[in-house]
């Protein structure tokens, strides 16, 4: 697989239309958001209720965006990206290739990547995670790549507007953590 196809497979920018989501049984406590299950042929995740998930692009990505009714900062977004067999690459290579695509749209060069950390997800998948910060050191993106033992990967990300309030940041962090915690790579 050449570098261009590897890069395209883990590129985290996404486009597309909306997809219908199934309701997941959730706690009705108003302080806890409800979630909906998204089950595809490559992965399963839970996203906040009221968020739309686009159709999959030819390179395996989906955009996840809040509706106006979802009571979250509407400039926020999440995304998913699959990479069949790319988990055979080293974490260094996956991280470096991801950073290439993440930073190529940062025309002013203001975003900086934190070093990546390796761990295991709640579902037992190996993970590689890092943040992107703005010029002021605020986290504006979070990224997690989950790796299945069969080599398939699932890259998840959240974009946080730099002007989001502390409460909005906490809400988005909780929602993203839930998506990562519930992710299953097939």
JOTACOR-V442794 format. One line per field, one symbol per residue. ss: DSSP state (A for helix, B for strand, O for the rest). psi: psi as a letter, one per 20 degrees, with the letter a starting at -180 (. if undefined). Layout:
ss=???
psi=???
This chain:
ss=OOAAAAAAAAOOOOOOOBBOOBBOOOOOOOOOOOBBBBBOOOBBBBBBOOBBBBOOOOOOBBBBBBOAAAOOOOOOBBBBBBBOOAAAOOAAAAAAAAAAAAAOOOOOOOOBBOOOBBBBOOOOOBBBBBBBBOOOOOBBBBBBBBBOOOOOBBBBBBBOOOOOOAAAAAAAAAAAAAAAAAOBBO
psi=prhghgghhjpipqrarqqpqqppprpjphipqqqqpoorihrprpqqqipqprrprhjjqpqoqqrhiilqpiiqqrqqpqnpiiiiqqhggggggghghgihimhikhqqqqqqpqaqrhjjqqqpqrqpqahjjppiqqpppppqhiiqqopqqppophjqrgggggghgggghggghippp.
